[in-house]
Structure formats: structure tokens, C-alpha cells
């Protein structure tokens, strides 16, 4: 049997499942040498994905088959549940080796999710320096930059000569990617600047001081800042790494591009979950139990049930109007649906813009004027579109009711959807809480009141 194990940038589903099938067959046949040969042909990230695609009972056998160095690299790319599952089946010595092989920030994040008894066993045997790093990172708030920073940065001093700095870098046992940006410190470890290694390599006179290369334009972030702020700054300034300082300006770590990608993915996922009214989900949907998914979703749904009761009460208030002009019922789903949809659209745009830093609280006044004009144009267009249907169902009076109602509900729904995220931000609440279902339900209630109020005012047979 032969399969294309070389790196495939398309990583299509067929190739992935072919590899899984062959792995399972080789494992069943206990052909461990062939497995090791296959694994040498692909990246460790792909190996980690293949491992998680195997049945749980087979994952342990496959992982034990890997060379120790490869196993450590693969372990770093596994999901938290997969790491915990492996650790539970390995000896204390093997578990400790894997934990020690993780990057400092990954090690802290992994230990933070483990049961206390396992953490105690592992941390008692960690080298002092690694234990200190774990305690440092876990000492910061959960969503802070300090939790995800890497404390193993490369620092040089301003009074070093360029040649001395280059010799120092040659002696370091560091990942090459860490050497791209060098952080310049003073005698008190206060951050002064950040230099690309290219500046040192291309310097004409190696006897010059590091201070001669500095421009003092370093961009940095405090360790207690929210992780989303780090994402914004690295995107805005197009940085490969961002130095992290404490309140006194002392360098304590750095955030790198791969950290930022993980943070951005996690924050975007969290916002989508909140906007879908399911709360924050930090587990795999495919492996979650029905009971857990039920608990995550039922709270908001029950709340929205009670919110929508007000929509029923609003309709009941206009029973006489509905009885007099039954044709109004024909347009009711259309009117309230348009109100909710407009609100949901505006809310989604504002939540995302606030999250990315594209807009700020001070922009509310300018944006609300723009939103009124856009919503009015949308409402007029939609009103004209349904006016002819209104005329066909009940004449000019009904056409006027549905057209005016459409304009009004789209404007009101849009303004509500745009304003609520700003209000929540002002109250220091995550604007993603302005979820689409909540905005839709609130806009539905207002849409009903607006629609029937206009009907009462215009239709001669009503009231």
C-alpha cells in the first residue's frame, strides 16, 4: 500500500483520511518502524492532527511509537483535551519530559487547565527556572498579555559594542526566530529600544556601541493589558514581536506572531459564541456531551422566551385593529423580520469594528448620523418594494402603512443594533454580548408597536 506522505499544501480531506487509514493499519500490524518512516516525511503539526484523528485507544499507542524528540514537538501542537488524555496514560517521568519541552507560555496554559493533584505532582519536579516562569505567567489575570507572553526574550545592553553583541548572540542556544528582534535594556533592565538583528549584521563599524543604532521608537505593551490590545497593536504597527513590560517599564517578556494568531482566533471564536447567545465555549464541539451543550445554550434561550412574551403582548394590544384589517397579519412577519434583520446587521458590524479597534466610543455621534442616512435609504428601498404588494392586498391606505412601517422599523432596528454595542462598551461590558438573537427580539417588539401604531393612525377602519 502506498500513499502520498510528502507535504501536501492543499491538505485535502482524501489525503488526510488516507493517511489515517494507513496509520491505523500499520498500528494494528505493529509495524512501528514503517510508522516512524512515514512520520519523518510530514510536519509535526500534521502529525498532531493525524494523532487527534485516531481513535482514543489508538492515540496512546501511536504517540508511544514516535521518537522522543518528535513526540515532544507533536505534543506542543495538540489540543488541551488531547494533551490531558495522553498525560493520564503516561508515566510521571514521561509526562514531566513533555511538560518541560513546552514553551513557557504553553506550559503555563497547559498546567492551568489540569486538575490540582496532577499540577502539584508535575510542578514539584520542574526545574526551578521553569517553575518560576509558570508562577510568573499564572500570576497575571486570565485575559491579560502576561498570560501569553514568552519570558525567554533576547536582550542586549546599550553600552555593548556591536561586535560584543554579535559574539553574545552566537553563544546563545536560542530558536532563530527569537533572534530576529533584540531588545535593548539599560542597567536596570528598563526597555529602551528594539532592534532587528539585520541592523547589527550590516553595521559598518563593529566597534560602535549599540546605543548608536537606537532610534528610541520602540512599541511595547504592559503585561496587565488585555490580550486583544496586543492583537490590535501588532496588526496596526505590523510587528513580528511585541515587548511586554511591567508597570515600571522593566522588560518581562514578549508576544510573537504565532501567539497573536492564537489569541485572535480565540477572541474571534469567543465573540461569535457570544453573538450566537451560547456563552463562551472553550471545548471541542465534536467531543462535547449533549448535556454540556444543553447547559451552554438553554440559559439564553429561556431568557429570549420571556423577552418574546412582550412581542405577544404587543400584538394582543392591537387585537381590534387586526380584526378590522386582517390583511395586516399578512405583512407582520415581513415587517418585524426586517426590523430584526436590520438590527442584527448593524450590531454585527459595530461589535466587530469595536473588537478590531476600527471604531472607538468617541465615534458614536459621527456614526449614528451615518447610520440614520444608511438605514433610511435601506428602509425607503424596502418600503417601495413592498408598497405594491400592500396596494394589491388593501389599497393605497395599506400600501402607505406597510411602506412607512418598513422605513421606520429599519431605521429604529439599525439604530438599536448600532447603539447597544457602544452602550455596553461604555459600561465596560463586552460588546459581543449584544448578540444577534437579543437584538432581533428587541427589534421585533419595537417593530410590532411601530407597525400597528402607524396602522391605527392611517387606516380608516381601525380604532
N, C-alpha and C positions, 0 to 999 in steps of 0.2 A: 504494500500500500504506500502511495506517495502523495504528499500534499505540499503545497507551496508555503514553506515556513519562512522564507525570506521576508523581510519587512515589506509590507504592502500598505502604501499611503492611503489607499481607498478604504482599507479595513472593512470590507463589506461583510454582510451577515453570513454569506455562504462560507467564506474563508474562515471566519471565526468559528462557526459550528463544525466545519471540517476538522479544524484543529482540536476542538473539544472532543469530537468523536475519536480521533486518533489517540489523544491523551488517555481517554478512558480505556481504550482497547489496550494500549501499552501498559497501563497501570494494572489492568486485570491479568495481563500476561506476565507481570512483574519484570518487564524489560526496562529496568531503570537506566541502564547505560544509553539506550536509544532516546529516552526522555531527556536526559541531560544534553545529548547531542542536538535534539530539536530546540531545546530552550536556548542554547547558545546562539541560535540564528535570529532570535527576536529580542525586542527591547524589554526591559524589566517591567515597564508599565503594561505592556501587552500580556506578559506572563501573569501579572497580578490580576488582570481582567479574566484571563483564562482560568485561574485558580478559583475566582469567585463564581465562575460559571459552572464549576463542577458540583456534584452532589456533596453535601457536608461531610459524609463519611469518607469520601474520596479526597477531599481537600487536604486533610491531615497527611495522608499517605503521599500525595503529590508534593506537599511542602517539605516533608522529610527527605524526599528524593533529591531536592535541589542542593547544589553545593552551598556551603555555609555562607560564603560571600554573596552569592546570588540570592539566597533566601533572605538575608538581611536587607538587600536592596528592594526585593519584591515586597517584603513586609511593610516597608515605608509607604507603598502606594495602595495598600489595602484599605478598605473602609473600616470604620471603627468596629462594627459588629464582627467583621471577618477577623480582625486582629484579636478581639476578645475571645472568639471561638478557638483560634489557634493557641493562644496563651493558655487557655484552660486545659489543653491536651498536651502541653509540652512540660518538660522538667523545669524546675526553678532555674537551673543553670542556663538552659537554652532560652528561657523567657527573658532572663536578665541580659543575655547577649543581644537579643533582638531590641530590647528597650534601650540599651547602651548605644546601639548602632543608629538610632533615630536622631534626626536633627533636634536641637534643643527645644524649639517651639513645638515640633511634632511630638516630642517626648512628653512635654508638659500637657499638651492637649489630650494625648492618649491616656496618661495616668489620671487626668482629671475626671475621666468618664468611668474608670474602673471601680469596682467595689473596694471599700476601705481596707479590708483584710488583705487583698492582693496587693494594693498600693503599698501597704506597710511592709509586706514581705519583700517587694522589689526595691523600694527606696532604701531599706536597711543595708542593701548590698551594693547600691550605686556608689561609684566613686564620689568623693566629697565635692569635686568641682561640678559634676553633673547634677548632684543633689541640690547644690546651691543655685544652679541655673533654674531647676524646676521650681524651687521655692520662690525665686525671684519672679518668674513669669506668672505663677499662680497667685502671687500676691497682688496682682493688678485686677481691676474689675473685669468681668467676663467678656464684655464687648469692647474693651479698650485695646489700643495698639500694643500695649505692653504684653498682652497675652499671646500675640502672634509674632512678635519681633524675634530676631535672632541675635543672641548676645555675643556670637563669635565673629565680630566685625574685624577688619584690618585697619589699625590706626598707626599713623606716623606722627612725628612731632615737628613743629615749625622750625626748630633750631637745628634739625638734622641737615646734613648735606644731601644732595640728590644721590650721590654715589653710595653714601651710607644707607639711605633708604632702599635703594635697589638691592644692595647686598643683604639687607634685612629681609626683603621680600623673597629672595632666592632661598633663604633658610627656613621659610615658613612652610609648614605642612598644611596647606590650605587648598580648597577647591578653587580652580582657576577663576570661576565666576565671582568669587568673593574678592578677588584681586582687581577687578575692573575699577571699582571706586574705592579710593583710600581716604580715610577721614583724618583730618589734621587736628591735633589737640595741643593745648598748652600744657604747662607743667602740672595743672590741677585737673587734667582730663576734660576741660571745657572745650566743646566743639567750636572750632574756628572756621573750618572750610572743608570742602570735599573736592578731591582731585581725581581725574581719570588717570589711570596708570600710563596712558599714552603721553601725558604731559611730562612725566618723568623720563620715559624712554626716549623722547625726542628732544629733551633739553640739550642745548649746545655745550654748556659747561657743567660738568657733573660736580664741580666744587661749589656751585651756587647752593644757597640754602633753600629748603622747602618754602620758607616764608616768601622768597622771591617769586614763586609760582602762584601764590594765592591771590584771589580776587575778592574774597570775603562775601561771596554771593550764595552761600550755602542755604539750601532749603531743608528745613527739619520739622519734626513734629514731636509734641510731648507724649510721653508714654501713656498718660491718662486720657488722651483724646479718643473719641470713638473711631472704630476701625473704618467706618465709611468715609471719615475725613481723610484718612490715609489714601484710600482709593481715589478720592477727588483730587488730592494734591499730586499724586503720581501721574494721573491722567492729564491734569492741567499743565504740569511742568515737564511732562514726557521723560520721567525719571526711570532708571533701571533699579535704583535702590534709594531708600529714604532713611536718613539717620534719625534715630529716636533718642531724645534727651529727657532727663528728669527735670524737675521744677527749677533746679539751679543751673541748667544748661549743660550738665555733665552727660557725656555720651554713654548710653546704656545698651544700645543695640541698633539694629537696622531692620527695615522691612524690604523685601525683594519683590521682583515682578511676579514670581510664582506664588508668593504669599498673597499678593494683591489679587491675582486671578481667582484664588480660592475664596478670598473674602468677598469679592464682587459677585461670584456665583452664589455664595451662601446668602448674601444680603438680598440679591435679586429673588432667589427662591423664597426667602422669608417674606418679602413684600408680596409676592404672588399668592402665597398661602394666606396672608392676612387679608388681601383683597378678595380672596375667594371665601372668606369667612370660615376658615378651618383652623385658625390659630397658627402657631409655629410648629412645623413638623420637622424634627431633626432625626428621622429614622427612614429606612428604606420602605417605600410603599409596598413593594413586591413581597417583603418579608413581614410586614406588619400584620397583626392579628385583626380579625373583624371587630373584636371588642375594642381594641385600641383606636381603630379608625372611627368607630361609632362614637367613642368618647370625645375625639377631637372635633367631630362635626356637629354633634347634637346640640351643643350649647347655643351656637349662633342660630341654628335653625329654629329652636324653641323661641329665642328672642324675636326672630323675624316673624314667627307666627303671631305673637302678640302685637307686634308693630302693624302687621297687615289687618288685624282686627279693626284698627282705626279706618282702614280703607273701606271695610264693610259698613262701619257706622256712617261714614261719609255718604256712601251710596244710599243707605236707608234714610238719610235726612232728606233726600230728593225723590222719595217714592212717588209723590203726587206728580212731579214733573215727568218722571219716567212713564207713569201710567198714561199721562196725557199725550206724550210724544214717544211712542215705543221705538221709533226709528233711532232715538238717541243711543239705545243699547247697542245698535249695530256698530257705532263708532267708538264706544267706550274702550274696548281693548286697544284700538289703534291709538287713541289719544293718550291713555295712561302709559302704554308701551313706549310711545315716542318720548314722553317726559322722562321715564326711567332710563331709556337708552341714551338720551342726550346728557343726563346727569352722570351716567356711568362713563361715557366718553370723556367728559370734562374732568371727572375725578381721576381717571387713569392717567390722563396727560399731566395733570398737576402733581399727582403723587410721584410719578417717575421723574418729572422735572425737578421737584424738590429733593428727591433722593440723589440725583446726579449733580445737584448744585447749579443747574441751568437757571433756576429762578430762586429768589430769596423772599423772605417775609415782606421786605420793603417794596417788592414789585407788585403787591396785591392791588393797589389802586390803579396802576397802569394796566394791569392785566384784566381787571374787571371791566374796564371801558372797552378793551379789545374784545372780551368775551361777549359783552352785550351786543356789539355790532355783528360778530360772527353768528351768535345764536339767533339774532333777529333775521339775518339773511337765511339761515337754515330753516327757521320756522316759517318764513314767508314762502320759501320754495316748497316746503312740505304742505303748507296750507293751500297753496294754489293747486297742488297735485290732488288733494282730496276734495276741494271745493266742488268740482264737477260731480263727484260721487254723492256729495251732500245734496246738490241740486236735484240729482236723479232720485234720491230717496225721499226728499221732503221739500223741495222748492228752494227759493232764494234764502229764506229765513234760516233753514237748516244748514245751507251752504255757508252762510255767514258765521253761524255758531261754530261749526267744525273748523273753518279756516282761522277764525280769531282764536279759538281754543288752542289750535296747533301752534300758532305763533307764541301765545302766552306760555304754554306748558314747556315748550322747547327752551324759551328764554329762562324761565324760572328753574327748570331742571338743570340747565347748564350752569347757571349762577350758583346753585346749591352744590353741584358737583365740583365746581372750581373753588368755592369758598371754604368748604368743610376741611379739606386738607390744610389750608392756610390756618384756619382756626385751631386745628389740632396741633399744628407745629407751634403756634403761639402759646398753647397750653403745655408745651413740652411733651406731647403725646405723638407717637409715631404716626405720620400722616397716612401710612398704608392701612391704618385702622378704618379709614373712610372707604370701606370695602364696597365693591360693586353691588352686592345684594342689599346692603344697608342703604346706599344712595338710591337704588332703584325703588325700594319700598317706600322711602320717604317722599321721593318724587311722585310715586303713584298716588299717594294720599293727596298731595297738593294738586296733582293733575285732575283728580276726580272733583275736588272742590272748585277748581277754576272752570272746568268744563260745564258742570251743571249750573254754576253761578252765571256764566255767560248765557246758557240756555234759558234760565229764568228771566234774564234781562231782555232777551231778544224775541223769543218765541211767544206769539200772542196767545197760544193755548196753554201756556204754562203759568202756574201760580194763580 
